[in-house]
Amino acid sequence: MEHSKKTKYSSGDRKDSSADGGAVLNGHFDGMAKRPAAASPAAEPGSHRATSSVMESWKEERTRSLEDNEMSLPSLAAAYTTILRGLGEDPQRQGLLKTPWRAATAMQFFTKGYQEKIIDVLNDAIFDEDHDEMVIVKDIDMFSMCEHHLVPIFGRVHIGYLPNKRVLGLSKLARIVEIYSRRLQVQERLTKQIAVAITEALQPTGVGVVVEATHMCMVMRGVQKMNSKTVTSTMLGVFREDPKTRDEFLTLIRS
């Protein structure tokens, strides 16, 4: 897997590599369109910043509130009632009487990342620290929802960064994963969002994120490949520029 660029492959399937460093941005990166390569400013030597086109993403506003949940719950439940009828079921039979409300509440929980802002999580957990060795948190459990089929994606996230005079509370890395994964997602975007959020919050020397996940849309339907896993990576800063740093990170997350 070529880790100097954002990569994705499915085991037993194929290997794809994009030449743009994984700029698969949409959804909650609205208004941050990718710039043409020719228009991008030259990177400073050793620059660890993400492209300016995504620099405000971690401060994005919530798109849903708890009040929104309460207001939308009846319409969501009604939509599930319609789905049950469309499937040929009787929503009034005993086993399904409360299903629309249960399903609506569950879907709100599955997508609770829309209610949270990264800046609220990180503001009190960034510390000045003269530490310049790699920090890695690996095997972070991740649950998400495929935005194409509304079925689960689940797996593990591995995060590493090289601090630049500031460090982040370790549990906050898992919180970042939770905020972005608890949305309708594609794995490529999820990987990028996690890496960019850490980069913008800490301005580290570099960030690496690897996501390994099972997609139920490949397991339960379609090709029905039970053992397939999809791996995506985003490397920023020195993780992208220096093969030795990247290799160290990849070795440590596999140990």
Salt bridges, closest charged atoms under 4 A:
ASP16 OD2 - ARG14 NH1 1.66
ASP20 OD2 - LYS34 NZ 3.33
GLU60 OE2 - ARG183 NH1 3.05
GLU61 OE1 - LYS117 NZ 3.71
GLU89 OE1 - ARG93 NE 2.82
GLU116 OE2 - ARG175 NH2 3.72
ASP120 OD2 - ARG62 NH2 2.36
ASP130 OD1 - LYS165 NZ 3.03
ASP139 OD1 - ARG156 NH1 2.75
ASP139 OD1 - HIS158 ND1 3.80
GLU147 OE2 - HIS148 NE2 3.91
GLU147 OE1 - ARG189 NH2 2.51
GLU178 OE2 - LYS112 NZ 3.29
GLU178 OE2 - ARG182 NE 3.12
GLU188 OE2 - LYS8 NZ 2.64
GLU212 OE1 - ARG156 NH2 3.21
GLU212 OE2 - HIS158 NE2 2.64
